Amino acid sequence: MDFVKLIKNMKAQGHGLMSEIQYLNVAYVIDRLAPCNFLIFGLGEDAPVWTKINEGGRTTFIEDDKEWIAKFNDKGLEIYDVEYNTLGENYKEIGFDKENLTLTLPEEVTSTSWDVIFVDGPLGHNPPRPFKGPGRMKSISAAHDLLRDSGVCIVDDMGRLIERTYANHFFGEENMHKIVENKVGIFKKVSRDRTSEKIK
């Protein structure tokens, strides 16, 4: 699969919110592991590209915007609608308590051992920008629970407070294989004791 050509063509058409370098780094990970079980929190214009790179594998999307989901009804993608009941601005109160972070997902998702999970949703603007949206506390926590041991988790927007705080808590900063343009973090899941950590 020539993922470089796919990414360059997509960006030439003005699609995709990440930079070309960021896309190429994520695509490289997927291409190396494909065909695999690939779960993505967030549904974007890049969805067909991820599916194509993982051809022969399973590529699944989790999205909370029903109107946005409707735009992809004819694309032949595996998409599940989910609801978040959090607000990013409440991240300190939510903390790392699993009861606060439980995300209801269909059995088709929870019964699968995922090789790669990409956290690129839901909407979660947070400092340095004003808070907006549910935040990615639940999706990052769920990604850690759903990912197989030694699997790869990719977290976009690591320059933001919530993404950085929750990704480093659940996956461990020491297990971040790479960070691309100070934005896209690539982690390997390694078992670790996180019970004593609190948000500072």
Secondary structure, DSSP 8 states (H G I E B T S, - for coil): --HHHHHHHHHHTT--SS-HHHHHHHHHHHHHH-S-EEEEES--TTHHHHHHHTTTSEEEEEE--HHHHHTTTTTT-EEEE------GGGHHHHTT-HHHH-----HHHHTS-EEEEEE--S--B-TTS--BSS-SHHHHHHHHHHEEEEEEEEES-TTSHHHHHHHIIIIIGGGEEEEETTTEEEEE------TT----
